[in-house]
Amino acid sequence: MKRILIADDERMLRKALSKVLSREGYDILVAADGAEAVELYREHGASIGLVILDMNMPVLDGPGAFAGIRSLSPSARIVMATGESASDVWPRFGEDKPLGILQKPFSLGALVGHVESFMD
């Protein structure tokens, strides 16, 4: 599926990611916090091929949104975006871990390659 859900509390980052990935042919849904991401996944999950969640968001953080989405679909493809080191991120998840981590800051050009690898 070519639809991606992006959840990040930074409006400019959501806008930039959406613009870059839209140009690559992806249909983008955006959420400003984790609770909104879970609700969008509830509504559109069958058509979402990848979810990109920021680790630190208001209302519901990345790990909380991850758990909420996985409760709706255990096979959901989810990647975490964070400025934290991987060694700090992985322990926040149990046995059910995300596909990977997008380390912030990342170049928008590199993002496309990462997204394509996660969509396979």
N, C-alpha and C positions, 0 to 999 in steps of 0.2 A: 504494500500500500504506500502511496506517496503522500499521506497526510501525517504531519508532525504537530504534536502539542508541545508548546514551549511555555514553561511557567517560570517567571522571574519577576521580582518586585522592582527591578530597575527598568523603567519605561523605555529609556533610550536603547538599552540592550535588547529588550523585546522587539522594538521597532527595527533595529539593525539586523538582528537574526532573522526576523520575518522577511525583511526585504531581500537579504542575500539568498535565503533558502527558497523564496518564491521565484526568484530569477532562475533557480536551478530546476524549477518545475514542481516543487513541492507545494501542497496546499497546507497552509499554516493556521493553526488555532493558537490563541495566546491567552494566558491567565496571569493575573497580577499577584496571586498567592496560591498556596497549596490547596486550600479548600476549593477555590475556583477551578483549579486543575482537576481535582477529583470529580467535581460536578460536570465539567466538560467531558471528562473521560466516561462518566456514567451515560451522558447523552450521545456521545459519538465514538465510543470505544471500538466498535466493530470496524470502523474505517481508519483508525489511527495505527500507523505502522511504527511510530517511535515517539517516546515522550522524553523531553529534556527538562529536568527539574533542577532549579537552583537549590542548594543545600539550605540556605538561610533566607526564609521568607516569613512575612507576617501571617497571622491567623493559623496557618498550618505549615510547618517547616518541610523541607525536602524529604527527610526520612518518614515523616507522618504522611505526606502525600504519596510517597512510594508505597507505604503499607495500605493506604486507602485504595489506590489504583490496583494493587495486586489482589486486594480482597474482591474487587470486581472482576479481575481477569488475571489469574496466576501466571499466564504466559505473556503478559504485557511487556513490551521491550522498552526498558527505561534506562536512561543515562543521567548521571548526576553532574551538574556544572558547579564548580566551586573554586575558590581561591585557597582552600585548605589543602594540605598535603594528603596524598592517598593514604598514608599510614594513619592519619587522623579520621579519614572518612570511613574506611572499610569496617572498623570496629563498631560503628554506629548501626550496622546492619547485622542481622543474625545469619542463619544459613542461606536465606533468600537474599541474594545480593543483586545490585544493578548490573547491567551489561558492562558498564565502564564508567570512567570519570573523564569529563572534559575539564581540563585544568585551566582556570582563569588566571591571567588574561590569555586569551587565544586570539589568533588572527582570524578574521572572517573567512579568508581563503582556506586556512587549515581546517576550519569548521566543516566545510563542505566535504572534505575527504573523510573526516571522522564520521560525519553523519552517514555518508554512503557506506562506510564499513559497518556501522551499526544496523543499517537497514537490510543488510544481506542475511 
